[in-house]
Amino acid sequence: MSEFTLKSSRFRAERESSWRELQTLVERVEKQGLTSLSAEELTRLPNLYRFTLSSLSVARGVSLDRNLLEYLELLSTRAYFCIYGVRASFGGEIIKFLVEDFPAAVWQARWRVLGTTLIFCLAAFLAFYLTSGNEEWYYTFVSDGMSSGRTPATTTEDLRKALYDGADAEASALNQFASYLFSNNVSVGMLSFALGFALGVPTVMLIFYNGAVLGAFVALYVGRGLGLDIAAWLSIHGTTELLAIILCGAAGLGLAKGIISPGRESRLANLAIEGREAGKLVIGCVLMLLIAAILEAFGRQWITDISLRLGIGGSMFLFWTGYFGYLGRKACLER
């Protein structure tokens, strides 16, 4: 056996176990993705890659056999793409966000979502109760700009007409209306989120106020015998829109939690962690508000049948419940 062959065999024997380990990890990443690796294996992967690069450099320097060089070059290339390569296409990232990241963020924040929902519902019930007893309370909760001319002074027929007008509206007008609704709703949602930096107090107040407006508005219609009409009118878009605003409020409370209760981390570090999760909530809520704006501008205007309105609203409620409950819990368990 020549000295060259001996040198090559010794070189391979000393390092081959590490190459094989890297090859095993690379093959698993190529087939199942990085998530298939444990935390320890993820730490080992770049170390093994650097070791293999070093081996390749030595092998080239001493001119070892060509088959070994080709093996190390191919293994290094595959490992590089596993570590530094593009993980997914833009479309793949969007699908991952919708199927995993967004519902998981909602599931992780479920107790804050529940708390925000209770605040909203408490405000709505209080405003409904007060307005039902005395319609003058309506002016306390609903400003002139938000009432759109629907006040206790409005006749019952005009109130009813407002719920069913728009069936003959043109698509161009509804497009403008949808843009306005989307912009307005996103502003409310973003404000609920951003106010979380002020320890969450303004966020709670804003959620409470929105709930009170809804309660007073519903009380006005229920008092005129239009309870089912207003429920159908609201449900077609409200099950999406109101949920998105509540989620934005929960995201704001997440920021407040990062400041108030940092745990072992510094407040700044914990705020960054909470902020990333809250950011996923808000991005998803923007998509929800877009859907709500389309439903409100087109569906609510063109669909005037009470049963169909309630059917669409109920279907959207069931969809969001299943989406966050099933996909959110599943994504959290798989992490």
N, C-alpha and C positions, 0 to 999 in steps of 0.2 A: 504494500500500500504506500503510495507516494506521500511526501510531506504535505503537499497541497490538499490531498483528500483527507488526511488526518486532521489538518487545521480546520477544514470545513466541517467535518463531523463533530469535532470538539466544540466548535462555535455553535452549531445547531443544538447539541445536547445540553449546553449550558443555558440556552435561552428559549428553547422550543416550547416549554410548558407555558411561558407567558404569551407567546404567539398564539398557541392553541386556545388559551383562555380568552384572548382578545377576539379571535375568530368566532368563538362560541357566542360572545356578547354581541358582536356585529351581526351575526346571522339572526339572532333573536330580535334585534332592533329592526333589521330589514323586514322581518316577517310580521312583527307585532307592535313595533313602535317603541319609543323610549319608555313609555309608561309600563312596559313589561319588566323593566329592570328594578331591582330593589335599590334602596338608598345607598347601600354599600357598593353595589355593582355600578351605580351611576358615578360614584367617587372613583372607582377603579378604572373605569373606561378611559378617561383622558390620560391617566398615569400609564396604562398599558399602551396607549397610542404613542405617547412620547418615548416609551421604552423601545417600541417597535421601530420608530423613526431612527432612534439611536443605533439600533441593530442594523438597519438598512444603510446608514451612513458608514458604519464600520465595514459592512460587507462590501460596499462599493470601494472603500479605501484599500482593502487588502485583496480585492478582485476574487471573491469567492465564486462558487459555481453559479452559472447563469440561472438555473432553475430556482435556486434559493433567492436570488435577487428578484426574479419575477414574482415569486410568492410574496415576498416582503413588500414590494411595490404595490401589488394589487391589494394586499391586506391593509396597508397604510392608506391607500386611496379610499377604500370602503369605510374605514374607521373615520377618516376625515369627514366624509359626507354624513356619517351618523352623528358626529359631534357638532359640526359647523354648517352642514348643508341645510337647505330650505326644508322645513318640516312639513309644510302643507301649502297648497295654493291659497290665493285670497278667498276663493269660494269655499275651500275647505275650512278656513279659519272662521268664516261667517257661520257655516253649518255647525262647527264645534261650539261657537258662542251660543247659538240658538238652542242646541240640543244639550249642551253640558254647562257652560259657564253661567249663563243667565239664570236658568232654573235652579242651579246649585247655589248661586248667590242669594236667591230668594229663600230657598229652603234653610240656608244657614242663618238668615236674618228673620226666621219665621216668628220668633218671640217678639221682636220689635215690630214686625208687620201686624201681629195680633194686637199689640199695645196701641199702635197708631190707628188700627181699625176701631178699637174700643173708644178711643178719644173722638174719632169722627162720628161714630154712631151715638155716643152720649150727647154730643153737641146737636146732632140732627134731632134726636128725641126731645131734648130740652126746648129747642126752637119750635118744633112741631107742637109740643104741649102748650107753650106760651101763646103761640100764634092762633092755635085752635080756640083758646079761651078768649083771646082778644086780638083781632086782626091788626090793631095798631102796632103790635109787636113786630109785625112784618117789616115795617120801616126801620126798625132797630137793626135787623139782621141783613136786609137786602137793600143795597144802595140803588140810587136811580139808574146808574150806569149798568148795573147787573140785572135790573128788573125787565128791561126792554119793553117798558110800558105796561107790564103785567103787575098790577097792584090791587089792593082791596077795592079801589075805586073803579076798576075795570068790570064791565058787565060779564056775567057768566057765559053768555054767548061769545063774546070777544075772547075770553080765556080759552074756551073750547076751540074756537076757530084758529087760535095760535098754534094749537097742537096738530092741526091737520092741513094747514096751508103749506104750499110748496110742492104739491104733487105735479104741478104744471111748470115747475121751474126748469130753465134750460141748463144743459150740462156746463156751459161756460160760467154761468152765474154760480153754480154749485161748486165748481173748481175753486173759484175765488173764496167762497164761503168756507170750503175745506181748508184752504191755506190760512185763512184768518183763525179758524178754530184751532188748527195745529199750532200756530204761533202762540196763541193765547194760552193754550193748555201747557205747552212746553215751558212757557214763562213761569206759570204757577208751579209746575213740577220742579224746575231748576231752582226757584226761590226756596221751596220747601227743603231742597237738598242743601243749598248753600248756607242757609241760616243755621244749619247744624253746627257751624263753627262757633256760634254764640251760645255754646253749651246746650243747644237743642231747644231752648225756651221759645224763641220766635217760631221754630218749626212746629212745636206743639200748638202755639197760638194760631198759626196759619191753617193747620189741619182742623182745629176746632172751629175756626171761622168758616171754612168751606163746608163743614158738616152742618153748621147752623144755617147757612144760606140754603142748603138743600132742604133741611127740615122745614124752614119757614115757607119755602116755595111749594113744597108738597102739601103743607097744611092749608095754604090758600086754595089749592085745587080740590082737596078733599072736602073742604068746607062748602064748596059749590057742587058737590055730588059728582066730581070728576076724578075720583081716586083711581079707578082702573085705567082711565085714559092717561093720567099723568104717569102712572107706573109703566104702562106700555111705551109711552113716549120717551121716558128716561132709560128704560131697560135696553133698548136697541143699541145704545152707545155707552150708557153709564156703567155697565158691568165691566167694560174695558177701561174707560176713562177714569172713573173713580178709583179703581184698583191701581192704576198707574200712578195717580197722585198720592195714594196711600203708600205705595212702594217708595216713591221719592221721599216722602216724609220719613219712612223707615231708614232710608239711606242717610238722611240728615241726622237722625238719631245715632246712626253708626259712627258718624264723624264726632258727635258729642261724646259717645262712649270712648272713642280713642283719646280724647282729651281728659275726660273725667276719671276714667279707670284704665290707666296705661298698663297695669300689671307689672311684670318684670322688666318690660321694655321701657325706654324713655318715652315721654309723651310724643315727641316728634316721630320716633320710630314707630310707635303704635298707631299714630295718626296716619302714617304712610300705609301701614298694613290695612287698617280699616278703610282708608280712602280708596285703595285699589278695589276692594270688594264693593264698596258703595258706588264706585264708578261703573262697575258692571251692571249694577241695579239701574242706574240712571240711563245708561246707554240702551238697555232693554226697554225701559219705560218710554223713551223717545219713540221707539218702534211701536209700542202699544198705543201711544197717543196719536201716532200717524194712522193706525188702524181705526181708532176711535173717531178721529176727525172725518175719515172717509165714511164710516157708518153713520155719523151724525149728519154729514152734508148730503149724502146720497140716499142711504137706506132710510133714514128717518123722514126725509122729505118725500121720497117716492112711495114708500110703504106706509099706508094709512090704516091697514087692517089691524085691529088690536091684537088678535090671536097671533098673527104673523110677527108683529113687533115683539110680543112677549116670547114667542118661540125663538126668535133670533137672539134676544137678550139672554134667555135661559141657556141657549146653546153656547153662547160665548162664555157665560159663567161656568158651565160644566167644562168647557175646553180649558180655561185658565186654571181651574181647580185641578184637573187631571195633569195639565202641563207642569205646573209647579209641584204638585203633590207627588206625582210618579217620577217624572224625569229629574226633578230637583233632588228628591231623596235618593234615587238611583245613582246620580252623578256624585253625590256626597259619599255614598257607601263605597264607590269604586275608587275614590281618591286615596 
